[in-house]
Amino acid sequence: MDKKRLEHFKHLLLEERKAAIDTLERMNENEPNTSFKDYFDELSVYDNHPADIGTELFQMEMNFNLKENEKLHLKEIDHALQKIEDGTYGQCITCGKEIPEERLEILPTAVQCMECEKDRLSIHMEIDTRPVEEEVLSPPFGRSFKDHDSRYNGFDGEDAWQEVARFNKTDAHRMALDWYDNNMYDENVSGTPEDVDRISQEYYMGQLEEVERKDIPHDQRKKK
């Protein structure tokens, strides 16, 4: 790349650097940089519900991310300016080929050509996806769920979940469902620890002699 084009891109980078610094200065002037309580008007941060300060928390996180993004962009600009001084500006750091000037016009901080950038993005997306271990793992409780094994009567994965899920139980008159609908894993109806407890007095009396109950199987009725 000739000296004239290098000066052109250096000018673009310096303009972007000035804009990034101005943005950071405005962020520091227009937002508090002390503690979280400065973001809202409540007297205490001890809220009665997790969503009470949800908006303020989101706003604070967004401000931090925007500020970090500007700092990262500033580092990329400084790195590109250093490459101009070193005489390596415009060279792809992966394949060593010249980066097209059309790409540098749009993104002066580019350090890779389009072909290498596409390869990097594909690897980046693979890294950011779910862990590779999940490709071979079974569905929930798949490795520890033993109900299909009639010979196993021990403590399995489902039992472990039921043991910890009971801590999220709520009173029936307060909520329609438990958190994450934990009651779907209950093996016993509430108030009837054993199956025999669900036998009503009326059903029991219907098994006695001289009582005809169509809902009671014939083989379960008491014989004379």
N, C-alpha and C positions, 0 to 999 in steps of 0.2 A: 504494500500500500504506500502511495507516495505521501510526501510530507503535507501537501495541501489537504488531502483527505483526512489525514490524521488530525490536523488542526481543526477540521470541521467536526469530527467526532469528539474531540476534546472539548470543543465549545458546547456541544450538546450535553456531554456529561457534566460539565460545570454548571450548566443551567439546571439540570435535574438535581444536582447536589444542593444548590441554593434553595430550590423548591422543597426538598426533603428537610433541610435544616429549618426553614421557615415553618413548615408544618409541625415539626417537633416543638419548636418554641411556642407556637400557638396552643398546642396540646398542654404544655406545662403551665401556660398562663390561665387557661380556661377550665382546668379541672384540678381538684384537690389532689395532693400527693402525700397526704399524711396517713389517715386511717380510714377504714371502711365507714365509720359512723359519719364522716363528713359528706357522704353521698346521699344521706336522707335525713329527715327531720325528727325521727323517733328519738326518745330519750334513752332507749336501751336497745341493744342488738339482740337481746334475748326475746325472741318472738314466740308467739303462741302457735304458729303454724309455719311450716317450711316455706310456704308461698308468700308469707307476709312481706318479705324483702326480696322476692324473686326478681322483680323488675330492676331494683337497684343492683342486685348481684349480677344480672345479665349485663347491665350498662357498664359496670366496673370491669367485668371480664372483656367486654368488647373494646373498651378504651385501652386496656393493657395490650390486647392483640393488635390493635391499630398502631399503637406506639412501637411495639416490637417489629411490626412489618416495615415501618419507616426506617427503623434502625438497621434492619437487614438490608433494605434497599440502599441505604447510605454506605454500608460496607461493600456492596456489590459495585457501587459507583467508584469508591476509592480503589478497589481492586482493578477495575478497568483503567483508571487513570494511571495506576502503577504499571500496568501492562504497556501502556503507550510509552512511558518513560523507558521501559525495558526493551522496547522494540518488538514485542510479541503480540501486540493488539491485533485482533482480527483473525487469529489462528485458533482452530479448534483444539481444545485441550485433550480431546480423545483421539482423533484420527490425524491431527496435524494439518489438515487442509485449511484453505482460506475460507472464512465465513463470508457468504455473499453480502455485499454492501447493502442490498435491499433489506436484509434482516437486521443489520446494524443500524439502519436508519430508524427502524421501528423500535428495536431493543438494543440501545448502545452498550448495555452491560452484558450482552450475550457472550458466552464463552464456548459454546458448542454450535456446530452446524445443525441443520434441521434433521439430518439422518441420525446423527448421534443423539440428539435431543429426544427423538421419538423412541430410540432404544432405552434411554435413561428413564423416560416416563413410563414405559411398560414395566421395567423392573421396579420402579417406584410404586406403581399401582399394585404389583404383586406383593410387595412388602407390606403395604398398608391394608391388605385384605385380611380376612380372618386367619388365625394360625393354621399352618399346614397340618397340624395334628388332627384338626377337625375333619379332614378328608377321610380319615380311617376310623374315627370314633363312631360308636353306635349312638342311637337316639338316647335321650335322658334315661339314666339308670341302666343303660344297655350293658355296661360292663359289670354292674353289681346287682342287677335285678335278677332275683333267683326264684321268682314265683313259678316259672315254667318248669323248674326242677322239683319234682315231687319228693325227692330224697333229701332236699335241703330245708331245714326248719330253723335256720339261724337268723342273725341280724344282717339284713342286706341293705342295699342302697335306698330302697323305698322306705324301709324302717328308719334309716338315718334322716331322710327328709322329713318324715312325719314327726320325728323327735324334735327337730329344730323348728318346724313350721308351727308347732303349737304355741310358740312364743308370740306369734302374730295374731293370735285369736282375738276376736272382739265379741262383745256382748251382742246377742241376737237382736235385742230391741234397739240397738244403736245403729247397726249397719246391716244392709241386706246380705252382703258377702264379706268374707274375710279378705285381707290383703293378699293379692295374687290368687284369690279364690282357693285358699288352702283347704277348704272343706271338701274339695273334690277328691282329696287323697284319703279322707277318713274312711276307715273300714267299718266303723260302727256308728249307728245313729246316735246323736246326742241324747243322753239319758238312758240308753240301753246298752250297757257294756257287753252283755252277752245276748246271743240270739234268743235264748229262752225268755229273756225279759220282755220281748216283744209279743209274747202270747197273751192275749187279753183274757179276762175272766169269762167273757161271753163265749169266746172260742173254746176255752177249756171245758165249760159246762156243756157245750154242744157235743162233746165226745162221750158224755155219760149215757147210760142206758135209757132207752125209750125217748131219746131226743133225736129228731130227724133234722139234720143240717146239711143242705145241699152243697155248701161251700167247704165241707169237711170230707176229704176222701174216705171212701167206704172202709178201706183197710186200716184207717186210723181211728175208727170209732170203736168204742169199748164193746167187747163181745159179752153176751150174756153167759 
